[in-house]
Amino acid sequence: MWKSGVTALIAAAAFSPALARADAFEQGMNTMWEVLWHQSGTPTRLVRWEQDLQVRIHGVNAAAHRQQMFKALRDVAAEAGVKVIDVSDRPDAAQQANVSIEITPDTMLSDKQPCETRLSYRTETSLDSVTMQMRNSEAWRCAYHEAMHVMGVRGHPEGDTVLSYFAKQVNGLQPLDRVMLRAWYSPRARGGMTPFEVLPILADELVATMPDQAAATQARERFLSRTIEQMQDFADGRGDGPAILKRSGKSSEQGVRFGRMEMSYFLGIAYQQGVTVARDASQAVRWLQRAASLGSRTAQARLGAAGADLANH
């Protein structure tokens, strides 16, 4: 049944441009939802830069990779409206840089992960510094993928993005990457936003790229409603996160358990503030209590305000 259903959808899309566009929008939304998840199985908050990028590139054969790496960084930073400054040649580069990129020998790192980026922040709101490593022979295919991570976009979704482990294009940004970066650094966004606060901004940026924006807006509402239902099941322990988490092979029992706690908290905030869902004080209390029971101290702190709000209604 599943295969025949997919075959029918593909066949219909081939004869229906409208259905093909609707399917493209759905895929785009799925990809942007997946980018809000850490591959361990935990949904994440938005973190981003609130300062210029001061970049140092060093290591094995660094001069040969410098031009390509800076092109990737400047391409992503241009979408975000962030300035990139090369400090590599300064005597105090190691101290000045808040983005440090090391080109390593091919014997370093692992075959399964030839490049990696680590984000540092005191609070999960704004980035303080980033360190990146990539193998000398893999730098060409790592540049744009890791540059997206440098900007604070952490997930590894499936779909048409350089962030995907299964990307078909790695030497430049794809349209969906640009949509994500514009949303991430939109004036509407702020550091520390929960996934349900960020998702409508991502959706609106995607809608703006669609030829039929009225149809895309309707699809947007259906996607947001369905995602809330799925995440309630996930938070309750009756459902799963995005399928890409299992496909990546890096999710863990501990990560998923923490993810259920975080998602319960995020649902509580969504209902408390009326983001992605209609404001509902009783639902806010329910999900914050669920998060608190799973060990969330942040949820415990929010329960007082949510309970007062419920008492006033």
FENWOUR-V757651 format. One record per residue. N is the residue number from 1. RES is the residue in one letter. NEAR is the number of other ideal C-beta (glycine too) atoms within 8 Angstrom. Layout:
# FENWOUR-V757651
n;res;near
N;RES;NEAR
N;RES;NEAR
This chain:
# FENWOUR-V757651
n;res;near
1;M;4
2;W;5
3;K;6
4;S;7
5;G;8
6;V;8
7;T;8
8;A;8
9;L;10
10;I;8
11;A;8
12;A;9
13;A;10
14;A;7
15;F;5
16;S;8
17;P;5
18;A;8
19;L;10
20;A;10
21;R;13
22;A;10
23;D;10
24;A;8
25;F;14
26;E;10
27;Q;10
28;G;13
29;M;14
30;N;12
31;T;15
32;M;17
33;W;13
34;E;14
35;V;14
36;L;11
37;W;16
38;H;10
39;Q;10
40;S;12
41;G;13
42;T;11
43;P;11
44;T;12
45;R;9
46;L;13
47;V;14
48;R;13
49;W;11
50;E;6
51;Q;6
52;D;8
53;L;14
54;Q;10
55;V;15
56;R;13
57;I;13
58;H;10
59;G;10
60;V;7
61;N;8
62;A;11
63;A;5
64;A;5
65;H;14
66;R;10
67;Q;6
68;Q;10
69;M;13
70;F;12
71;K;9
72;A;12
73;L;14
74;R;9
75;D;12
76;V;16
77;A;13
78;A;7
79;E;12
80;A;13
81;G;6
82;V;10
83;K;6
84;V;11
85;I;8
86;D;8
87;V;11
88;S;11
89;D;5
90;R;7
91;P;3
92;D;6
93;A;12
94;A;7
95;Q;5
96;Q;9
97;A;12
98;N;9
99;V;14
100;S;12
101;I;14
102;E;10
103;I;14
104;T;12
105;P;7
106;D;8
107;T;3
108;M;7
109;L;10
110;S;5
111;D;4
112;K;4
113;Q;7
114;P;11
115;C;14
116;E;9
117;T;10
118;R;7
119;L;10
120;S;8
121;Y;10
122;R;3
123;T;6
124;E;8
125;T;9
126;S;11
127;L;13
128;D;7
129;S;9
130;V;13
131;T;11
132;M;15
133;Q;10
134;M;17
135;R;14
136;N;13
137;S;6
138;E;11
139;A;14
140;W;9
141;R;8
142;C;11
143;A;15
144;Y;14
145;H;13
146;E;14
147;A;13
148;M;15
149;H;14
150;V;13
151;M;15
152;G;12
153;V;11
154;R;9
155;G;12
156;H;10
157;P;15
158;E;10
159;G;11
160;D;12
161;T;14
162;V;13
163;L;13
164;S;12
165;Y;5
166;F;5
167;A;11
168;K;4
169;Q;8
170;V;8
171;N;7
172;G;7
173;L;11
174;Q;10
175;P;8
176;L;13
177;D;15
178;R;10
179;V;14
180;M;15
181;L;15
182;R;11
183;A;14
184;W;14
185;Y;12
186;S;9
187;P;3
188;R;4
189;A;12
190;R;6
191;G;10
192;G;9
193;M;10
194;T;11
195;P;12
196;F;14
197;E;14
198;V;14
199;L;14
200;P;11
201;I;12
202;L;13
203;A;13
204;D;10
205;E;13
206;L;16
207;V;12
208;A;7
209;T;7
210;M;11
211;P;4
212;D;8
213;Q;9
214;A;6
215;A;11
216;A;13
217;T;9
218;Q;8
219;A;12
220;R;14
221;E;8
222;R;8
223;F;11
224;L;12
225;S;8
226;R;8
227;T;11
228;I;13
229;E;8
230;Q;9
231;M;12
232;Q;10
233;D;9
234;F;14
235;A;12
236;D;9
237;G;5
238;R;5
239;G;8
240;D;7
241;G;10
242;P;10
243;A;7
244;I;11
245;L;13
246;K;8
247;R;7
248;S;10
249;G;5
250;K;7
251;S;12
252;S;8
253;E;5
254;Q;7
255;G;12
256;V;13
257;R;9
258;F;11
259;G;15
260;R;13
261;M;12
262;E;12
263;M;12
264;S;16
265;Y;16
266;F;13
267;L;15
268;G;19
269;I;14
270;A;15
271;Y;14
272;Q;14
273;Q;8
274;G;8
275;V;10
276;T;10
277;V;11
278;A;4
279;R;9
280;D;8
281;A;13
282;S;7
283;Q;11
284;A;16
285;V;13
286;R;9
287;W;14
288;L;16
289;Q;10
290;R;12
291;A;15
292;A;11
293;S;6
294;L;10
295;G;6
296;S;12
297;R;6
298;T;8
299;A;14
300;Q;8
301;A;7
302;R;13
303;L;12
304;G;7
305;A;8
306;A;14
307;G;9
308;A;8
309;D;11
310;L;11
311;A;6
312;N;6
313;H;5
